[in-house]
Amino acid sequence: MDYQYVKNLSPENFKRLFGVNFETFTQMIPVLQQHPNFPEISALGCQPIEEQILVTLLFLREDTSYFHVAFELDLDESSARFLITTIASILIQSRLFNLSIKKSRRWSIKRN
């Protein structure tokens, strides 16, 4: 995923592809950057956090697999799963965004 290309999409196409407005997406970036787990998240792969968020949004919107995301970000599947579940959980728990997860994508958030 190339963030430089994606940010030049029309507002309509951005929302069609990712399910959120570009403005909403840009509000997600500081939420993640200010989270205590941000160093763990940003250490995965060499992709910028913007691209990690976009891939997470695609995962939530489409019927894809962790394998697909792992391929897209050049990660192993377990790292892709950690990345997606962590980013999605942080965004959902912030209660700033109305993200829906497809029924087939529901996962439980484990507490230590």
Residue pairs with C-beta under 8 A, 6 or more apart in sequence:
1 47
1 51
1 54
1 55
1 58
1 72
1 73
2 51
3 48
3 50
3 51
3 54
6 14
6 17
6 54
7 22
9 17
9 22
11 21
11 22
14 21
14 22
14 25
15 21
15 22
17 58
18 25
18 54
18 57
18 58
18 61
19 57
19 60
19 61
20 28
20 57
20 97
20 99
24 97
25 53
25 54
25 57
27 96
27 97
28 53
28 91
28 97
29 49
29 50
29 53
31 90
31 91
31 94
31 96
32 38
32 41
32 49
32 53
32 87
32 90
32 91
33 49
35 41
35 90
37 86
37 90
38 49
40 86
41 49
41 52
41 83
41 86
41 87
42 49
42 52
44 52
44 73
44 75
44 79
44 82
44 83
45 52
45 73
45 74
45 75
45 79
45 83
46 74
47 55
47 73
47 74
51 73
52 73
52 83
52 87
53 87
53 91
55 69
55 72
55 73
55 83
55 84
56 83
56 84
56 87
56 88
56 91
58 64
59 69
59 84
59 88
59 105
60 88
60 99
60 100
60 101
60 102
60 105
63 102
63 104
66 77
66 80
66 81
66 84
67 77
67 80
69 75
69 80
69 83
69 84
70 76
70 77
70 79
70 80
73 80
73 83
75 83
85 107
85 109
88 99
88 101
89 109
91 97
91 99
92 99
92 101
